[in-house]
Every structure is written in structure tokens, then in C-alpha cells.
């Protein structure tokens, strides 16, 4: 899947490749030192810029909702 900003897609793939390798080769073996954090920060910066350029409300997306009065109940289950 591509990123929200086309210019971020390569950064996204680089981070995902790093994360998948780190998770399987290190994290699952007990090493929780995140080697991919620098790649994530670069990707996150790109995504935030793309969101702002699309005039989307970034503050709304970062707002905590779960466990607050803003959390909506799930829809009823139909039988």
C-alpha cells in the first residue's frame, strides 16, 4: 500500500522493511532496542507534511479518543 503522500512511499517501504527485519530477527529474540526509529521519524515527518498539504486536520488525527467522552459506541450487531 502506498503512503498518503506519494513522496513518502519510498520512506514508508524502507521503514516497513527495517521494522519487519528487526521484529523477526531481534524483537522476537528478546532485543527490544528499536533500530528503525530514525527511519520512522523521517517517514512520520513526511506524512505529516503530506497531511497538511491536503488540508487535513492533523490535530484531530492525533487526539486521544478512546476512554473519553468523544469515543463512539460500536454499532449494534445485527442477527
Secondary structure, 3 states (H helix, E strand, C coil): CCCCCHHHHHHHHHHHHHHHHHHHHCHHHCCCCCCCHHHHHHHHHHHHHHHHHCCCCHHHHHCCCCCCCCCCCCCCCCC
